[in-house]
């Protein structure tokens, strides 16, 4: 029986949760992400100064494992919210969706933590290269549960298009983690284990805070008449989530496989391998800020593109995605250029000179992180087309290439070999996503291709970078090679709307304070 015959569509309730427009969401996320990343950068800087390279490598491996295991443990079921939360909200079955998925994810999270406890020595060998780190695995298992809860709520708020709730949740997590981890590092027990505990506590506190907004969402969208059988909901959800899970798993494996190969295949001791991973971590501090920004913006735009897709506005989806890719790509490239200029100060002064080996690979970590950010944006067309499996294919090909190149280059080039393998694999993944999108009907315009070329100049020094940026600015200002006339008009019109909005806000505030002062004059 068709789902339309089982569930009656009902109009949204009068007291529904406020959703934000795409432009408002992007601006809000950008503003708060700047604050978040400043806090995160200070935290990472202190980690690099206060931890030994080996301890920093342990934390890098622990955090990478959490990012891999959290979605994998629950089959990434909450990842389908970006595609289907709006679908079930409109049908009046949001409560059913939340109730069933909470039980499902909760049971799998407890099972995953229990499995880690029972086999902690095997996990210690896998993650840290030594079976003697069983206690650290026990701490990691508890943190995994709270991390899963945090990810679930982030995905839910994303699917409901509430940028304010996402920003608030992320901000609380970032600030709490920074305060707790820095405080614990100053104790006699400071080390990688204390940072894992601090991260788990930050996720738990964020989940507790989110219970308030979650109750409001629950009351705003009561169940509509009719029922939603499990045989209707789960196949739809799992069909999308299965490929999303595969993509999420491959993404996280692709992100961490080079460090695992350094740990297990670099011809040196486990302690020295962890120290090399610590240097690699320092070289990724700034690039990961760029990835976080690209990921946040990419997840924010997904529900809006799906909203247009569901209404048959495919041209609008393609136009917005082309424009969004160029804005994100050029923003990431500009930030990477500034980071390259400040690289010597960052490694020699801010990091206390402990990670000088990271400076040599810094331009190339920026290169592959910029390309990865663009790939995250372009994946949205695969999500809208419900062809998430094609992204998994691209990641699998890139992953296999990465592993093969690491096996060849690690013994000969050491850490630089691992990074160059990652650069090549990331470029292959990006080009495959572009090819799959084209096959599905999305045409990346000339400006998008030119934007992808800019990161190639990072490793050639400041003069080449300066020439490259001069050419980009000339193309933007004097031609339509990067931004078309329609895109320039849209950007200018959008900017003017926000200028007028801020002017109106300033005028209202001035009028309010003027009346307040007048009332105080006798």
Secondary structure, DSSP 8 states (H G I E B T S, - for coil): --HHHHB------TT------HHHHHHHHHHHHHHHHHHHHHHHHHHHHHS-HHHHHHHHHHHHHHHHHHHHHTTTGGGGHHHHHHHHHHTT-HHHHHHHHHHHHHHHHHHHHHHHHHTHHHHHHHHHS-TT-HHHHHHHHHHHHHHHHHHHHHHHHHHTT-HHHHHHHHHHHHHHHHHHHHHHHTSTT-SHHHHHHHHHHHHHHHHHHHHHHHHHHHHHS---SB---HHHHHHHHHHHHHHHHHHHHHHHHHHHHHHHHHHHHSSS-HHHHHHHHHHHHHHHHHHHHHHHHHHHHHHHHHHHHHHHHHTT-HHHHHHHHHHHHHHHHHHHHHHHHHHHHTHHHIIIIITTTTTHHHHHHHHHHHHHHHHHHHHHHHHHHHHHTT-HHHHHHHHHHHHHHHHHHHHHHHHHHTHHHHHHHHHHHHHHHHHHHHHHHHHTT----HHHHHHHHGGGGGGG-HHHHHHHHHHHHHHHHH-SSSS-HHHHHHHHHHHHHHHHHHHHHHHHHHHHHHHHHHHH--
